[in-house]
Structures are given as structure tokens and as C-alpha cells.
Amino acid sequence: MMLLADTALRALVAAVLGLLVVASIAGWILSRRVTGGAARATVDNINARIRAWWIMALLFVVGVATGSIGSILLFSLISFLALREFVTLAPTRPGDHRARFWCFFVVTPLQYYLIWIEWYGLFSILIPVYVSIFLAIRTALAGDTERFLERTAINQWGIMICVYFVSYVPALLMIRIPGYEHQNAKLMFFLVLVVQLSDVLQYVWGKSIGRRPIAPSISPNKTWEGLVGGIVCATAIGTAIWWATPFAPGAAAVMALVITIMGFAGGLIMSAIKRDRGVKDYGAMIEGHGGVLDRIDSLCFAAPVFFHLTRFFYIP
């Protein structure tokens, strides 16, 4: 197993589990001391998030530990569930059924199969080029023109965000960096850890000192203070674990900064979509977090940028 063979990866896993233990203890203490009012609701929400984080962290560790096949299967399942949540919010007509069948049962497994066989050329253009064209044709052939542009755009945007963008996380395993062979699981770990910690820390800083909302009509809980505090702290963490990556400390800091900014942008975009559809969450699968898509919205937009920056600068 990859986890057993890589000392640095074991150290990262141990650090994450240790952080969750500390968070669980802190949450338990707060639940004993805070008894009522809005503060109690906040503590209950935090503890629900911590419990969900235990499950998500353990699933991710299992996926990483089982190597390529485990990571690919894990993220293909995440894509499937996220796409299901996304299209559930959209208006559906009989003319969409066959196009969506292709999205779920042909395009999604094919995209991840291309990662398995490491066919980067087709992986990088399959969905944005060929699938986008095919979905428009398939929907048009159904002969239903009512809200055709809106329905087609929703299908294409859904497959882009939930499958194409997400697939860039396990696609990091395809990159062959000189001197970093068979260690790419740590790149996945770096990406997921920094982006998700940025989300958590933005929430913590926002609840603690947040005053000025960034886009109150879209996400009133996102504040400038929370954004800056979360990004600065997450960037510092990303810099501190440079030793687990092929990056020098300065490069690790830049990478962490870029993906935290992209993660914030992704969260804001996905919040705007929810507001447009009149819902608070994409689903209710994860206690304290809403649906799968609510939890990975930041990762969706950070993953392709991180992949291409790494591939551009670290492959000769």
C-alpha cells in the first residue's frame, strides 16, 4: 500500500488525524460550556462539521492508501454524486433524459478510465470539446425546444464542474515529475488539505472577527476578514508542508495561495448558483455540510488550476 511505503505521506495523515482529535476535544469542551442562544447553535454546527470531517478524512485516506485504483474510484463516485445533486436543481424535461444518461453512465466512467490509462491528451479535451458538442446534439435530436439553451447549458456546466474539474484531483497521479516518481499521492494530499483547510479557516475567522461581507446577496457569511485570515493561514500551512511536495518553500507558498484563491472563487460561484435556484444547500448527505457538492465546491475550481501549474512548471 502506498501509505505504508511513504514516510512523508504517513506523517501528513498522522497530522490530519491529530488535528481532528484536537478539534473533537475542543468541540466537546465548547458543547459543555456553551448552553444556549446563537452561540450554542454555532457550537452544534461546528461539532456536526467535525463529525463529518472524520468520515470524509478517513474515506480520503483509504482512497490515497489504496493507490491509483482507490483514488480513481473514490473521485468517480464523488463526481457521480455531485452531478446528481447539480442536475436535481435544474428543470428537467423528457428531452434531457438520454443526454443525462450519457453524462452519468458513459462520460463519467470514461473520463476516469482515461486517468487510469494515463491518456492525458484525450482526458484534457474529452468533456470541454467532444462531450459539449455531443450533449447539444443529443438534446436537439430529442426535438424538445422549450428552454433548450438553458437546459443544454445546465447539462454542460454540470458535467464540466462535477466531472471534468473534479477528475483533475486523481489526474495528479498522471504527472511524471523527475525525482518525484511514485509520490504523486502527496500532491493530491497537498491540494485537498490546503483547499479544505482554507474553507474551514475562512469560516472560523469569519465567525470570530468577520464584519464586512464580500457579496452579501450571494453568501452573507463570507467576509473580507474571514477570507484574508483563512487564505493567509492556509497558505502558511501549505508552505510549511513543502517537504512533502516537489516544490521549494517559496513555490509551495505560491501554489497554496493560488489554490486558496481559486477555492474561494469556486465557493462563491457555486453559492451564486444555489441562490439562483432558491436553495441553501445542494443536498443533505453530509451532516453539517449539506451535500457532496457543497463540500467540494472549492476543490472543483482549484484542482484544474493546480494540475496545470504543476504540469507546466515541473515537467521538462
C-alpha positions in Angstrom: 0.0 0.0 0.0 1.2 3.5 -0.9 0.6 4.8 2.6 2.8 2.1 4.2 5.7 2.8 1.8 5.8 6.6 2.1 7.0 8.1 5.3 6.1 11.7 4.4 2.6 10.6 3.5 2.2 8.8 6.8 3.3 12.0 8.6 0.7 14.0 6.7 -2.1 11.5 7.6 -1.0 11.5 11.2 -1.0 15.3 11.3 -4.6 15.4 9.9 -5.9 12.8 12.3 -4.2 14.6 15.2 -5.8 17.9 14.1 -9.2 16.1 14.0 -8.6 14.7 17.5 -7.8 18.2 18.8 -10.8 19.7 17.1 -13.1 17.0 18.5 -11.8 17.6 22.1 -12.2 21.4 21.6 -15.8 20.8 20.3 -16.7 18.6 23.2 -15.4 21.2 25.7 -17.4 24.0 24.0 -20.5 21.9 24.0 -20.2 21.6 27.8 -19.6 25.3 28.4 -22.0 26.9 25.9 -25.6 26.2 26.9 -27.9 28.4 24.9 -28.6 31.1 22.3 -26.9 31.7 18.9 -23.5 30.6 20.4 -25.0 27.1 21.1 -26.2 26.8 17.6 -22.8 27.7 16.2 -21.1 25.1 18.5 -23.6 22.4 17.4 -22.9 23.3 13.8 -19.1 23.1 14.4 -19.4 19.7 16.1 -21.5 18.4 13.2 -18.9 19.6 10.8 -16.1 17.9 12.8 -18.0 14.6 12.8 -18.5 14.8 9.0 -14.8 15.7 8.6 -13.8 12.5 10.4 -15.8 10.4 7.8 -14.5 12.4 4.8 -10.9 12.4 6.0 -11.0 8.6 6.6 -12.5 8.0 3.1 -9.9 10.2 1.5 -7.1 8.4 3.4 -8.4 5.0 2.3 -8.5 6.2 -1.3 -5.0 7.5 -1.2 -3.7 4.4 0.7 -5.0 2.1 -2.0 -3.1 3.8 -4.8 -4.4 4.8 -8.2 -7.4 2.5 -8.3 -8.7 3.6 -4.9 -8.3 7.3 -5.7 -9.9 7.0 -9.1 -12.9 5.0 -7.7 -13.3 7.4 -4.9 -13.4 10.6 -7.0 -15.5 8.9 -9.7 -18.1 8.2 -7.0 -17.8 11.8 -5.8 -18.3 13.1 -9.4 -21.4 10.8 -9.8 -23.0 12.0 -6.6 -22.1 15.7 -7.2 -23.5 15.6 -10.7 -26.7 14.0 -9.4 -27.1 16.9 -6.9 -26.4 19.5 -9.6 -28.9 18.3 -12.1 -31.6 17.8 -9.4 -31.8 21.6 -9.1 -32.3 22.0 -12.8 -35.6 21.9 -14.8 -35.8 18.5 -16.4 -37.8 17.6 -19.5 -38.1 14.2 -21.3 -35.7 15.5 -23.9 -32.9 15.6 -21.3 -33.1 12.0 -20.1 -31.0 10.4 -22.8 -28.4 13.2 -22.6 -28.1 12.8 -18.9 -27.9 9.0 -19.2 -24.8 9.6 -21.3 -23.4 12.0 -18.7 -23.8 9.6 -15.8 -23.1 6.2 -17.2 -20.8 6.8 -20.2 -18.9 10.1 -19.9 -18.2 9.9 -16.2 -16.6 6.4 -16.2 -14.8 7.2 -19.5 -13.2 10.3 -18.0 -11.8 8.4 -15.1 -10.8 5.5 -17.3 -8.6 7.9 -19.2 -6.9 8.8 -16.0 -6.3 5.1 -15.3 -4.7 4.5 -18.7 -2.9 7.9 -18.4 -4.2 9.2 -21.8 -3.7 12.9 -20.9 -4.4 14.2 -24.5 -7.9 12.9 -24.6 -8.6 13.4 -20.9 -8.0 17.1 -21.2 -10.3 17.7 -24.1 -13.0 14.9 -24.0 -15.6 16.9 -22.0 -14.9 20.5 -22.9 -14.8 19.7 -26.6 -16.4 16.5 -27.7 -18.9 15.9 -24.9 -20.1 19.5 -25.0 -20.9 19.2 -28.7 -22.4 15.7 -28.3 -24.7 16.8 -25.5 -26.1 19.7 -27.5 -26.7 17.3 -30.5 -28.3 14.6 -28.3 -30.7 17.2 -26.7 -31.6 18.7 -30.1 -32.4 15.3 -31.5 -35.0 14.8 -28.8 -37.0 17.5 -30.5 -37.9 19.5 -27.4 -37.0 23.1 -27.9 -38.6 24.6 -24.8 -35.9 26.3 -22.7 -33.4 24.5 -24.9 -30.5 26.8 -24.3 -30.9 26.8 -20.6 -31.3 23.0 -20.3 -28.2 22.4 -22.6 -26.1 24.9 -20.6 -27.0 23.3 -17.3 -26.1 19.8 -18.6 -22.8 21.1 -20.0 -21.9 23.2 -16.9 -22.8 20.3 -14.6 -20.6 17.8 -16.4 -17.8 20.4 -16.5 -17.9 21.2 -12.8 -18.8 17.9 -11.3 -16.8 15.5 -13.5 -14.2 17.4 -15.6 -13.0 19.7 -12.8 -13.2 17.1 -10.0 -11.3 14.5 -12.1 -8.2 16.7 -12.0 -7.6 15.6 -8.4 -6.8 12.0 -9.2 -5.3 13.1 -12.5 -2.4 14.4 -10.5 -1.3 10.8 -10.4 -0.6 11.0 -14.2 2.1 13.7 -13.8 5.6 12.4 -14.0 7.9 14.8 -12.2 11.7 13.9 -12.3 12.9 12.9 -8.9 9.3 12.7 -7.6 8.3 9.3 -9.1 5.6 7.3 -7.3 4.9 10.1 -4.8 2.1 11.9 -6.5 -0.4 10.9 -3.8 1.2 13.6 -1.7 0.3 16.2 -4.4 -3.4 15.1 -4.0 -3.0 15.4 -0.3 -1.4 18.9 -0.6 -4.2 20.1 -2.8 -7.1 18.7 -0.8 -5.6 19.7 2.6 -4.8 23.3 1.7 -8.1 24.0 0.0 -10.3 22.4 2.6 -8.3 24.0 5.5 -8.8 27.3 3.8 -12.5 26.8 3.8 -12.5 25.8 7.4 -10.3 28.7 8.5 -12.3 31.2 6.5 -15.3 30.0 8.4 -13.5 30.3 11.8 -12.1 33.7 11.1 -15.4 34.9 9.7 -17.3 33.8 12.8 -14.6 35.3 15.0 -13.9 38.7 13.6 -15.9 38.9 10.3 -17.6 42.3 9.8 -17.6 43.2 6.2 -19.4 40.8 3.8 -17.9 40.3 0.4 -21.0 39.6 -1.6 -24.0 39.7 0.8 -26.6 38.9 -1.8 -24.8 35.7 -2.7 -23.1 34.5 0.5 -23.7 36.8 3.5 -21.4 34.7 5.8 -18.3 35.3 3.6 -16.4 38.3 4.9 -13.2 40.0 3.9 -11.8 39.3 7.4 -12.6 35.6 7.1 -11.2 35.5 3.5 -7.9 37.1 4.4 -7.5 35.2 7.6 -8.3 31.9 6.0 -6.1 32.3 3.0 -3.1 33.6 5.0 -3.3 30.7 7.4 -3.9 28.1 4.7 -1.1 29.5 2.7 1.2 29.3 5.7 0.2 25.6 6.2 0.9 24.9 2.6 4.3 26.5 2.8 5.1 24.5 6.0 4.5 21.2 4.2 6.6 22.0 1.2 8.8 19.0 2.1 6.1 16.6 1.0 5.9 18.1 -2.5 8.3 18.7 -5.4 8.1 22.5 -4.7 10.6 24.7 -2.9 9.1 26.6 0.1 8.5 29.8 -2.0 6.8 27.8 -4.8 4.7 25.9 -2.3 3.6 29.3 -0.9 2.6 30.5 -4.3 0.8 27.2 -5.1 -1.1 27.4 -1.8 -2.1 31.0 -2.4 -3.4 30.3 -5.9 -5.5 27.3 -5.0 -7.0 29.0 -1.9 -8.0 32.0 -4.0 -9.4 29.6 -6.7 -11.2 27.7 -3.9 -12.8 30.9 -2.6 -13.9 31.8 -6.2 -15.4 28.3 -6.7 -17.3 28.5 -3.5 -18.7 31.9 -4.4 -19.7 30.7 -7.9 -21.5 27.7 -6.5 -23.2 29.8 -3.9 -24.5 32.1 -6.7 -25.9 29.0 -8.5 -27.7 28.0 -5.3 -29.2 31.4 -4.8 -30.4 31.4 -8.4 -32.1 28.1 -7.8 -33.5 29.2 -4.4 -31.9 26.6 -2.2 -29.5 26.7 0.7 -27.6 23.5 0.0 -27.1 21.2 -2.9 -28.1 18.2 -0.8 -28.3 16.8 2.7 -26.0 13.8 2.5 -23.2 15.2 4.8 -24.3 16.3 8.3 -23.3 19.9 8.9 -22.1 20.4 5.3 -25.2 19.9 3.1 -24.5 17.8 0.0 -21.4 16.4 -1.6 -21.2 19.4 -3.9 -21.4 21.8 -1.0 -18.2 20.2 0.4 -16.2 20.0 -2.8 -17.2 23.3 -4.5 -13.8 24.9 -3.7 -11.9 21.9 -4.8 -13.7 21.8 -8.1 -12.2 25.1 -9.2 -8.8 24.8 -7.6 -8.0 21.3 -8.9 -7.6 22.0 -12.7 -5.5 25.2 -12.0 -3.2 23.3 -9.6 -2.8 20.4 -12.0 -1.8 22.6 -15.0 0.5 24.8 -13.0 2.3 21.7 -11.7 2.4 20.1 -15.1 3.6 23.3 -16.8 6.4 24.2 -14.4 7.6 20.8 -13.2 7.7 18.6 -16.3 10.6 19.3 -18.6 
